[in-house]
Amino acid sequence: MSEVAAGPAPAGGQSKLTKINEAVIRIAGNSQDGIQAIGGFLARLAGRSEQEVMTFMTIPSTISGGPSIFQVRIGSGEVLSPGDEADMLLAFYQHSYEDHINSLKLGGIVLYDSDHITPKPEWLENYRHVGVAISSKTVEAIGGTGRDKGKNIFALGLLARIFDLNVPKLNKLIEERFGGKDPTVVQNAVTCFEAGYNHQLQDLLKTYQLQHAELKGHTQVVMNGNEALAYGLLAAGVRFGAGYPITPWSDIMELLRRELPKYGGSFIQCEDEIASISMAIGASYGGRVAVTGSSGPGISLKTEALGWASMAEMPLVIVDVQRGGPSTGMPTNIEQSDLNIACFGGHGDSPRVVIAPSSVEDCFYTAIEAVNIARKYSTPVLILTDQGIATRIEAFIEPDLKKICQDLTPDLTPIADHKPYDLKAPDGITRHVAPGTRIASGKYPVVTGLEHDELGHPTGSPKLHTAMTAKRRNKLRRLGADLPVPTTYGPNEGQVLLVGWGSTQGPLREAVDRFRSVGDAVSSLHIKYINPLPNGLDEIFKGFRHVFVVELNDEGLYGYGQLTSLLRARYAEPKIRGIHKCDGQVWKVKEILERVRAAMTPSRPS
Amino acid sequence: MSELSIPFATLPRTTVPAAGLEVTPLADADRKPLSKKEVSADHPTWCPGCGDFSVLALYFKLIEKRKMWHEKITTVAGIGCSSRFPYFVQAHGAHFIHGRALPFASGISLSRPDLHVFVFGGDGDAFSIGGNHFTHTARKNVKMTYVVMDNFVYGLTKKQTSPTSPIGFKSKTDIWGSTDRPINPLKQAISAGATFVARTTHTNPNHVLKMMEAAMDHDGFSFIECLSECVEFFPGAFDSSNPRKGGQFLEVPAEHDVADEYAAYRLADEPFPGRFGIFFQTQRPTKNANEAKLIADHRAKVGGLADWQILQKSFDRTK
């Protein structure tokens, strides 16, 4: 929490108001305490106040209960990561307090429920302790039932007081959230909030006020990556999907199931992963790009059908919300270890497109782009997100939906003749006509997984297999040539280039800022288009002495992680090295700095 | 805001008539029924004498008799000898992967209510690798016609045991005779919730056509088990159902109540050669109808809003 100015007159007669640029608040409790709701309120409030916000959460993979945290970072300037260290820890239980005190910066505030927590004397000196009997005060406020349900909203009231949050806006959010339910629910929530807000905090010396953000003149929307991706698919014109439940992909299928009927579409829950990709491909063949998705293990099951889509050249969008693997692995943790299966998973030579969005906002636009690439290049497209980006909440500028939304109603206009796999197609790309289209020549195509001639009929011809394999590969080379070359964050030459992909863009950029603030010539490059890679990356690498690919996966047998290996294979460039970890946690900026500095020590060859 | 590197405006539509090749559609009344020549495509790759020829010929006959147009028929198959079917039919068709023809066909059926989807396959495709999909497509009652050409053996891979091979059948993988209890396709279909279950055999063409017509007219998942002899790897398997080979072709008794699930189940349990005809038929809302109703209800609720306005409402709730 960076203080920007000495506080003006003390607020409330007892504590001093300090203006700050940003705040990192970690809320620790159990999964059923509604701590995600507090975090959600804070994020929404920040969004409405045109502030930047990023959250981070962990959820247990148990069915009910278990420790859970929600961290929210609100800032007036650019927020790139959920923050390494918290300014405040709001702890509900002794274990929350003991497990998370280390995430608090020295001198930070522990706001704790004194009904459940006994402070440790040895920590009193380093952290400011503020105890409030949150549970009993909540019961007291609502009265009667003896249950502490609502203590999250009481705690939100406390935070509103400490951080001088906009109370009318918060009240409105509470009303919106609980509105539509039993009126007593809204009333109880408001009562809890007011009780928390009006609670006299004896031990607190200061309260804080977030600086107003520089007004961007744009309305912000606030959502998590899974929501942004699902809404992006709707905006892109996708009207059919099929899936099977698996964490953390399920949120996307649930949202699409709920929303698609409003748009005249359907989302079908299938008997398994294989059926769901098969059904989506069937619907794509029906004339309108469909979607399926899953997480790690489910993607493995889908690969045979994915190979068919590659062979038959059928447009399709497949979402992979990566999680810790292999096998059931760490289902509620972050990892970037499905890059290989996304790019290469399957038998035979089966080219496909892989794109990885870098932020919640990017999830929305990437979904649209994936649909359009699938259509333009008649190919399956995988969107690689991960558990971190799926569940983290960010605010972003509201898209111009009227302009963006697409209508993909299939065109069934009769045609004179049609060869889907035309080897002489001017752009070299396969085009399908949807069933229902009359073809005047009377020659109808078959779409197939067998090697085929131009009409889709089977062939064993060595010449045709060679030509068709080249056709399927060359169209993606074409796409690679059409892709925008990414630009570096920071100058395009220097000592070190940090290369990242997917959800790690923010922490990497923050690391670059910190390196640069102490004079180190470090830049970063984020690769969104993983397969095919855009052209021109080698030119960028030339500008740096060291290239470190920072990714959340294992260094593998030969010392190089998944994107690292791909880049080394593509460019045969020995200066490309990897910085990897697979502890199921997001990168802390501090970790990146330490790992880069360690890799730069003179004992290592460079 | 992220820039879209491939903006929509530059994209062709999913289906692109080549320039200058647009044709004017004829009114259906002006079109003549398709002849066998017009609906047949590649020459079948089946062995001479294979039962599948008869099923294909009767499919052509069905198209001709029912005056279906090329573009309204979609023929789907998985993998196997019989699954080569789509290549032999001059119509939109798809040859998908082993065992997954039903979910693929469901994707077409559920997104394109204007088409009639026919799925053809074999016993391995339907009851072994695709067993799970058979159960769930039947349970969901997705509208389509599924004809399983059952030959009691794996033919394309040259004589391994199939899920319908009788006990004692000697194959390359059961050289001492198969010991696993065979699946009874009719019982499987009835218990899974199929709403039309019939049985026929390639040696009785009129009966095959009759069953295909009834299946096509059924609003729901219609399943036909069609015995189709593999002359190469299981010759004579169905002789006892063929009067010309000294067997008996016994139809489902006239007094059988097709709406009686238990009676159908008992009838399906008769030992080989069993009965032929419609074992079970009932009306239950199809998945297609259920989804259509869901859509109609939701569309009524959103009123006349454009798609972007519906999405805008969702976004407004996130502000």
Contacts between the chains, C-beta under 8 A, distances in Angstrom:
chain1	res1	chain2	res2	distance
A	44	B	318	7.6
A	44	B	319	7.9
A	47	B	318	7.7
A	47	B	319	6.7
A	48	B	319	6.2
A	176	B	317	7.7
A	219	B	319	6.1
A	220	B	319	7.0
A	221	B	315	5.2
A	221	B	318	4.5
A	221	B	319	5.8
A	222	B	318	5.3
A	222	B	319	7.2
A	223	B	318	4.9
A	227	B	318	7.6
A	231	B	311	6.5
A	231	B	314	6.6
A	231	B	315	7.3
A	234	B	307	7.7
A	234	B	311	5.8
A	235	B	308	7.6
A	235	B	311	6.0
A	237	B	307	8.0
A	239	B	111	7.6
A	240	B	107	7.1
A	240	B	110	7.2
A	240	B	111	4.8
A	242	B	103	7.6
A	242	B	107	6.8
A	259	B	314	7.0
A	261	B	291	7.8
A	261	B	294	4.7
A	261	B	295	4.8
A	261	B	297	7.4
A	261	B	298	3.8
A	261	B	299	7.6
A	262	B	298	4.6
A	262	B	299	7.1
A	262	B	301	7.4
A	262	B	302	5.1
A	262	B	310	5.2
A	263	B	307	5.5
A	263	B	310	6.3
A	264	B	295	5.5
A	264	B	299	6.3
A	265	B	295	7.4
A	266	B	110	6.0
A	266	B	111	7.3
A	266	B	291	4.7
A	266	B	294	7.6
A	266	B	295	7.1
A	268	B	106	7.5
A	268	B	110	6.6
A	268	B	287	7.8
A	268	B	291	7.9
A	270	B	103	6.5
A	270	B	136	7.3
A	271	B	132	5.5
A	271	B	133	6.7
A	271	B	135	7.4
A	271	B	136	3.9
A	272	B	132	6.2
A	274	B	100	6.0
A	274	B	103	7.5
A	275	B	100	7.0
A	275	B	102	7.9
A	275	B	103	3.9
A	275	B	132	7.4
A	275	B	133	5.6
A	275	B	136	6.9
A	276	B	103	7.4
A	278	B	96	6.9
A	278	B	97	7.5
A	278	B	100	4.2
A	278	B	103	3.8
A	278	B	104	4.7
A	278	B	107	7.0
A	278	B	133	7.9
A	279	B	103	4.4
A	279	B	104	6.8
A	279	B	106	5.2
A	279	B	107	4.0
A	279	B	110	7.7
A	280	B	107	6.2
A	281	B	96	7.7
A	281	B	104	6.1
A	281	B	107	6.5
A	282	B	76	7.8
A	282	B	94	7.7
A	282	B	96	7.9
A	282	B	103	6.8
A	282	B	104	3.9
A	282	B	105	6.2
A	282	B	106	6.4
A	282	B	107	2.4
A	282	B	108	4.7
A	282	B	111	7.7
A	283	B	107	3.8
A	283	B	108	6.9
A	283	B	110	7.0
A	283	B	111	4.2
A	284	B	107	7.5
A	285	B	94	5.9
A	285	B	104	7.6
A	285	B	107	7.2
A	285	B	108	6.3
A	286	B	107	6.5
A	286	B	108	4.7
A	286	B	111	4.3
A	286	B	112	4.4
A	286	B	115	7.8
A	287	B	14	5.6
A	287	B	15	6.6
A	287	B	111	7.8
A	287	B	112	7.1
A	288	B	14	6.7
A	288	B	111	6.6
A	289	B	14	7.3
A	290	B	107	6.8
A	290	B	111	7.3
A	304	B	97	5.7
A	305	B	97	5.9
A	305	B	100	6.5
A	308	B	96	6.4
A	308	B	97	5.1
A	312	B	94	7.8
A	315	B	14	7.3
A	361	B	1	7.3
A	361	B	2	6.4
A	362	B	2	5.4
A	365	B	1	7.7
A	365	B	2	4.2
A	365	B	4	6.1
A	366	B	2	7.8
A	368	B	4	6.4
A	368	B	8	8.0
A	369	B	4	5.6
A	369	B	5	6.6
A	369	B	6	6.1
A	372	B	4	7.5
A	372	B	6	4.9
A	372	B	7	8.0
A	372	B	8	6.3
A	372	B	11	5.7
A	373	B	6	6.2
A	375	B	11	6.1
A	375	B	12	7.8
A	375	B	14	6.0
A	376	B	6	6.3
A	376	B	11	5.4
A	376	B	12	7.2
A	396	B	1	7.9
A	397	B	1	5.8
A	398	B	315	6.3
A	398	B	319	7.5
A	399	B	1	7.1
A	399	B	315	7.7
A	401	B	308	4.5
A	401	B	311	5.3
A	401	B	312	5.2
A	401	B	315	6.8
A	402	B	308	4.9
A	402	B	312	7.8
A	404	B	308	7.6
A	405	B	306	7.9
A	405	B	307	5.5
A	405	B	308	3.8
A	405	B	311	6.4
A	406	B	8	5.2
A	407	B	307	7.3
A	408	B	13	7.9
A	408	B	14	6.6
A	410	B	14	5.6
A	410	B	15	6.3
A	411	B	13	4.7
A	411	B	14	6.5
A	411	B	15	4.5
A	411	B	16	7.7
A	411	B	17	7.8
A	412	B	15	7.1
A	413	B	15	7.5
A	413	B	17	5.6
A	413	B	22	6.4
A	414	B	17	7.8
A	414	B	22	7.3
A	414	B	23	4.7
A	414	B	24	7.4
A	414	B	25	4.9
A	415	B	15	8.0
A	415	B	17	4.1
A	415	B	18	7.0
A	415	B	21	5.5
A	415	B	22	6.8
A	415	B	23	6.5
A	416	B	17	7.7
A	416	B	18	7.6
A	416	B	21	3.8
A	416	B	22	7.4
A	416	B	23	5.3
A	417	B	18	7.8
A	417	B	21	6.5
A	418	B	18	7.9
A	431	B	12	7.5
A	431	B	15	7.1
A	431	B	16	5.1
A	432	B	14	7.2
A	432	B	15	6.8
A	433	B	15	4.5
A	434	B	14	6.7
A	434	B	15	5.5
A	434	B	112	7.7
A	435	B	71	6.9
A	435	B	74	4.4
A	435	B	92	3.7
A	435	B	108	6.9
A	435	B	112	6.8
A	435	B	115	5.6
A	436	B	71	5.5
A	436	B	72	7.0
A	436	B	92	7.5
A	436	B	112	6.5
A	436	B	114	6.0
A	436	B	115	5.8
A	437	B	15	6.1
A	437	B	71	5.9
A	437	B	92	7.7
A	438	B	23	7.6
A	438	B	25	6.1
A	438	B	69	7.2
A	438	B	70	6.9
A	438	B	71	4.4
A	439	B	70	7.3
A	439	B	71	7.2
A	440	B	23	4.5
A	442	B	38	6.2
A	442	B	70	7.0
A	442	B	90	6.7
A	443	B	90	7.3
A	444	B	41	7.5
A	444	B	70	5.9
A	444	B	71	7.8
A	444	B	90	5.6
A	444	B	91	5.2
A	444	B	92	5.5
A	444	B	93	7.1
A	445	B	92	7.2
A	445	B	93	7.9
A	446	B	86	5.1
A	446	B	87	5.7
A	446	B	92	8.0
A	446	B	93	4.4
A	446	B	94	6.7
A	446	B	95	6.0
A	447	B	93	7.6
A	447	B	94	4.8
A	447	B	95	7.3
A	448	B	86	7.9
A	448	B	87	7.9
A	448	B	94	7.1
A	448	B	95	4.1
A	449	B	95	6.6
A	449	B	96	6.8
A	449	B	97	5.8
A	450	B	95	6.4
A	457	B	41	7.5
A	457	B	42	5.8
A	457	B	87	5.7
A	458	B	87	6.4
A	482	B	5	7.6
A	482	B	6	7.5
A	483	B	5	6.3
A	484	B	3	7.8
A	484	B	5	5.0
